[in-house]
Amino acid sequence: MAGTLHEVLARGQEDNLALVVPDGPRLTYGQLRAVVHETADTFARLGLGRGDRIALVLPNGAEVVVTFLAAALAGTAAPLNPSYTEDEFRFSFEDTGARALVVPPGGAEAARRALPEGAVLIEAAFDPSGRLRLESAAPSQPGRTASEPSPDDVALVLHTSGTTSRPKRVPLRHRNLAASVDNIIRTYALSPADVSLCVMPLFHVHGLVASTLSTFGSGGTVVVPTRFNPLGFWPIAKAHRATWYSAVPTIHQLLLARAGSERPAGSERLRFIRSCSSSLSPTTMQELEARFGAPVLEAYGMTEAAHQMASNPLPPEPRLPGSVGRGTGVRIAIMDEAGTFLPPGVHGEVVIQGPNVIDGYENNPEANAASFTRGWFRTGDQGTLDEVGYLRLVGRIKELINRGGEKISPREIDEVLLQHPAVAEAVAFGIPHPTWGEEVAAAVVLKQPVAEAELARHCREHLADFKVPRRFYVVDAIPRTATGKIQRRNVAAALTATP
């Protein structure tokens, strides 16, 4: 079992293909290890060392993979969403104490403007010969090399998505990431024969840990397109013989919307399709399996657990629609507000324990006091476990709709609306009501015109009357975070503020 990312990266056979960017660099494991260590030494010569935060503002591609690994070995990697505004970059740099910023040549202007005075600016790009070039005006210290990290060193720092509060800083140690990598490899029986098609952004644990690091840990090949294009997805899968991919439901739905009636060429080698980071409706799961001919395994992950906590298993074990599966090297229990463990079938807060889980948020004693109970991390999700350990999520505790004392799961309403043939996407939420406190509303993206009365009638067929939305908002798109998560409170605020 690996304890650091250095050890994870050391597993692949020297001449096996490790990383492929379509129409871009191709690196064997020997080449990848060499360029990562060379880059880590360059960071060291620029005065960056253990614990120094190295911000990465790069699009998907070989550059972000290599500089992430190098930053994690030399210091601490802090990847950021390239679409952030200048103010968002400034907050991230100040909050993490970033000492360096890696950007593409001539790009990331907002990030450059937000960089604190005295921080090191580095431009990174692979040249046509396949060599990674790093350029910086900062003084270099010849002879310095990066020291090997320990399992307790912080490899990666990220912020929570902030769906219910101010983002919190999450320090992921090498041992957290290595444990998560090993859990994912075991869950999906990953091997050197596997090819992962990475379509998730590489500034978030889903793409970094599930699609990329776990593949490196298994000795397989990661294929990283520079951007996701549903029309180009299957040609890439076919050309590179992909055996699996992991994505959020939004991406799965885009692939379904653009798929023809025949199974697409490129899907025939898929061993499985993985879904994570947001709830997958049973309807979408069934459509994916029918159209693409591979089992769909819904998983459950979060930043504080270095991504994966639970997953539905590979066949022949049962995969349950509407469930995120069983714990994968992680202990999962259900707890009430007082910290009492609840029996199977009873709703409560999902709590977790495992070597992949953070020791605590960084410099945030209040959040740590609220988030840990007797060594168990409180996820903030409400759910229930069945007798054999399969977990079903009800929703975020702070997103539950309280209608006159009746607690309503918005996810349950989402899934009912998605069963209607006219509905492409749906998100339910609470809106203020003078009598009930909150009333149920829903935003929908439609495939075809439909009356609100018809949607309400459909809901009444499947839901108790108090759960039926009293108001529908027809929208062109559901706002999501960059990683595909729905921010219900933000959706509610934006729609209810509009006349």
N, C-alpha and C positions, 0 to 999 in steps of 0.2 A: 504493500500500500504506500502510495506516494505521500510525502509530507509537504512538498513545495511544488510550485509550477515548473521549476528546473527539473525535478524528477519526473513530472508528468510528460514534459517535452522530450525527455531522454528515452522514452519507451519505443518510439517508432524506428523501424529498420532504416539504416542509412540511405538506401537507394529507393525506398518506397516513396511514392508521391504523397506529400503532406498537404500542400496548399495550391489551389488553382484559381486564378481569376480569369474568367472567359475573356479572350482577347487581351490578356495581360500576363503578369508573371506566373510561372509554374515553379514550385520549389519542392525538392525532395526533403526528407527529414534531415539529411546531412546539411543541405543548403540552408534550410530554415534555422537549424540550431546555430550554424555559423553566423548568419546575418543577425540573429537575435543577440548573440553574445557580443558581436562587433558593435551593434547599436547600443547595448547596455554599457560597454566600455566608453563609447562616445559620450553618453550621458555623464559617466563618471568624470571624464576629462573636462566636461563643462561645469564641474563642481557640484554635480547632483549625486546624492547618496541616500543611504538607508533612511526611510521615513519622509524624504522630500517628495512632495506631490507634483507629479508631472501631468499636466492637463493635455488631453488629446482631442483636437477638433478636426476630425478627418472623416471623409466619406468611407463607406464600406469598400474594402479592397485589401491588397497585400500590405500597404503601408500601415493601416490601423492595426492589423493583426501583429505585425512584427514590432511596432513601437509599443503596443500594449504589453506584450510579453517582455520586451526589454525594460520598459518602465517598471514593471512589477518585479523584475530581478534586481535592477539597480536602485530603485526607490519605491514609490507607490504610484500606480497608474490611476488617473482620474479622467476617464473618457467622458465627453460631453456631447450633447445633441448639437450638430452643426447648424441647425435651424434656430437656435436660441437667439434672442435679441441681445443687444449690447448690455442692457440692464441685467438680464438673466445670466450672461457670462460674468459680469462684474460680481454679482452675488455669489456665484459658484467659486470664482477665484478667491474672493475674500473669505468665504466660509471654509474652504478647504486649505487655505494658505498656500495656494499654488506657487511653486518656485520656477516653473517652466511651462511653456506652451508649445505643442507640436502642431503645425498646420501645413496644408499643402502650399506649394509655391504660388504666390499671387492670390491665395484664397483666404477665407475666414476673416474677412475684414472686421466684422463686428467683434469677434474674439480678440483680434489684435488691438483694437481701440480700448477694450476693457482690461487689457493686461496690466497688472500693477507695475509701478516703477521698480526697476531692479530685477524683475523676473527675466528669465532667459527665453528668447524666442528662437524656435528651431523650425526650419522648413524641411519636410521629408517627402521624397518621391523616388520611385524606382525609375531608372533610366532604361533606354532601349536594350542595353546589354544585360539587364536583369540585376543590376547593382542598386542597392538602396543608398541614395545620396542624402546626407544630412548637412544643412547649411545653417550657420549661426554666426552672428557678429560678436558673440560673447567670447571672452578670452578662454583659451584652452590650456589645460595643465597636462603636458605630455607625460606619458608613463603611468597615469592613473588607470586603474581597471576596476570594474564592478565586483564587489565581494559577493559571495554566494549567500542568498537569504536563508533565514531559519524558518521553521514552520510557524513561529509566532509573529513573524514580521507581517505588517499590513501590506498586502499585494495590490489591493484595489479599494478605492473609496468611491462610493456612489451616494446619491441622495434618494430617499424614499420618493415615491411619485407625488406625495402631497395631496392625495384625493380627499382627505378629511382634515388636514392640518398643515402647518408649515413644514416643509421638507426637513427630514432629520438625516444626519450624516451617518452612513453605514460603513464601518471599517471591516473589510473582509480579509482575514488573514490567509496566508498560504495554506495552512491546514484546513481552513473552512472550504476553500475552493477545491483543494485536492480531495477532500472527503466527498464533496458534491459530485465531482468528476467520477469517482469510483462508484458512487451510488447509481449514477446515470448509466455507466457502462454495464453494470450488473443488471439493471432493470431491462435494458433493451438488447442484451447480449451483443454489444458492439464488438467488432473485430477488425483486423487490418483489411478485410474484404469489403468493409462498408464505405460508402461515399455519402457524405452529408451535404445536402444543398442548403446553404445558409442564406435565408432571405430576411432574417431579422436584423435590425440595426445593431452594430457592434459597440454601442455605448450603454448597453443594458445587459443584465445577467442572462436573459433568455438566449440571445445570440452568442454572447461570449462563452457561457458555460455549457449550455446544452448542445448547441450546434457545432461549436468550435473546439473548446478545450476538451470536451469529452471525446470528440473524434480523435484529437491528437493523443489523448491518453490511451485510446484503443489501437493506435497505429494506423487508423484509416485516413481517408482523404476528405478535406474540406473544400468545397467549391463555393466561392464567394462572388456572386455578381455584384457589380458596382451599384446597382439599384434594382429594386423589384419591379418587374414588368410582367403582368399576368399573361400577355401574349407571347413573351419570350421564355416563360418558365419551363414549359415542357420541351422545347428544343434544347435548352441547356441540360435538363434532366436526361434527355436521350443521349446527347453528345458525351456526357461525362458519366453515364451509367449510374445515376443516383439510386441509392437503396433506401433513403429515408429523408424526410425533411420535417422541421418543426416550425410552427407558425401560430399566430393569433387567429381567432375566428374570422376577423376581417379579411385576412389574406386567403383563408380557405374559401370564403364566400366569393371573393373576386375570381378565384380560379374556377369555381363552379359556374359562375355567371358567364364566363367566357369559354367554357368547355362545350363541345358539340355533343351530339347524341352518342358518339362512339367513344370508347376508352382512348384517351390520348396516347400517342406514341411517346415513350419516355416514362410511362407509369408502370410498365410491365416488370421492372426490376425492383419496385418498391417492396420492402419487407413490412414497413409500417409507415403510418403518418401520425405525427405527434401534434397535439394542440395544447397550448398553455397560455398563461398570462391574462386570460379573460374567459368567462364561461362559454362553453360550446353547447348549443342547443342540440337535443337528441335528433331533431329533424335534420340539422346540418350534418351531424355525424353519419346518419343513415345515407344521406345523399352522397357524401364523400366516398363512403365504402362502395356504394352501388356504381358510382361514376368512375372511380379511379382504381377499384379492385384491390385495395389494401386495407388491413385493419386500422382503425383510427383509435389512438390511445390518448385519452384526455389526461393531462397531468396538472399538478398544483404546485406552484412555485411562488417565491417572493424574494426580494433582494436580501432581507435579513437572514435567510437560510441559504445564501449562495445559490439560489434558484430552487432546485427540485426538492419537494417534501413528500409527494405522493404521486402515484401514477397507476392507471389501469395497466395490467400486465399483458405481455404478448400471448397470442393463442398458443396452446389450447385453453389456457386459463380464461375465465370469463372477464369480459370488459363490459361495464355497465353504463348504458347511456344515462347522462345526468349525474354520474358519479365521477370524482377525480381519482378513484382507485384507492389503493392501500399505501401505507407508509413505505418508503423506499430507503431503508437504512436510517429512518427517522422515526422516533416514537411520537405517536399522535394520540391525543386524548381530548375529551370534551369537559369543560370546566364551567361552573357557574360564577357569578360575580364575586362570591365569597371565597372562591378558590377550591370548592368541593368538586371532586370528579363525578361526572354523571354517567349513568348506565347507557348501554346501547339503545338507540331509538329516541333518546331525549335530546332536544335542541339545547345548545349552549355555545360557548366560545371555543374555537379550535385552538389548542395549545400544543407546542412541539418541543422536543428535545433531540439533540444529536450533534455530532462533531462538526457538521456543516453550519450550525447556527451561530450567529455572532455572540460574543461575550457581552456586548452592550453597545448602545449608540455612543457616538463620540461626543464628549463634553456635554452630556445632556442627562444629568442625574434625575430630573423630573420624569423624562420619558422612560428611563430605565426602571424607575420605581413603579411606574404604571404598567410596564410591559413584561416584567418578570415576576413570577410567583413560584417560590420554592424551586428555582432552577428551571421552570417551564416558561417558554416564551409565549406570550399572548399575541395571537396573530391579528386580532380585531375582526376576524371572520366568524360568522355564526354557521354552525353545521351540526351534523349528526353522524355517528358511526353505526354501522349495522353489526350484527353478531360476528361476522367474519372479517371486520376491519375495513370495509369499504366506506369511504367518506363522501358525504353529500354536503355541499355548501348551500346555505340559504342566502347569504349575502353579507356585505359589510355591516357590522353591528350599528355603526353610525349612519348607515343608509336605510335602515329599516323604516318603513312608513308607520307612524303611530296614528291610527284613525280611531279616535275615541277610546283609546286603551287597547284596541286590537292591533297587534304587531303584524305587519304585512311584509312579506319578502318580495321586493321588486323583481328579483330574478324569476320567481314563479310566474309573474305576469308577463315578463319578457318572453318566456318560453311558450306561453299560450298564444300570444300575439304572433310569434314567428310560425306557428302552425297554420295561420291563415294564408291562403295562396297569394293574396295581394300584398303581403308584407315582406319586405326584404330585410329590414332591420328594425329593432324596437328597443326602447329603454323606458322603463317605468320609474316614477319618482313621486315624492310627496310635495304637495303645494299647500300653502296656508289655507285654513278654513275657519271661519269664526265660531262654529259650533263644535266640529269634530277635532279641532287642532290641526290636523292634516287631512287632505283628501288625495285620492289617487289620480295621477295624470300619467300620460305616456306620450313620448315622441316616436313617430314612425317614419321610416323611409319606405315608399310604396313602389311595387313593381308595376302596378296598374291602378287606375282610379277606384276608390271604394268609399262608401259613405261612412261617417263616424258611427251612425246607428248600427251599421252592419258589423263594425269592429266591436262595438259594445255587446251586440247580440252574441257574437262568437265567444267573447270572454265569459258571458253569463252561462254558456253551455259547459264551461270547464272550471269556473271559479265561483266561490261564494259571492253574493251580491256586494258585500262591503269591499271586496277586492277589485271590483270592476272599475276601470278608469272612468272618471266623470268628465274628463277633458282629454282630447287628442290634439297633438300638434303634428302637422304634416311638415316634414323638413326634407331638405335635399341630402343631408348627411348628418350622422350622429357625431358630435365632437368627441374625440378621444385623445389620450396622451400619445406621444410618439411611439410608444410600445404597444398601442392598441387597447389600453384600458379605458373603460367608460368612466367618466367622472360625473356621477349622477347629480351631485349637488351643483356642479358647475353647469350642467345641462339645464337643471331646473332654474337656476338663477338667470341664465341667459334667455330662456324662453319666457319665463314669467315677467321679465323686465320689459319684454317687447309687447306693445299694445296688440 
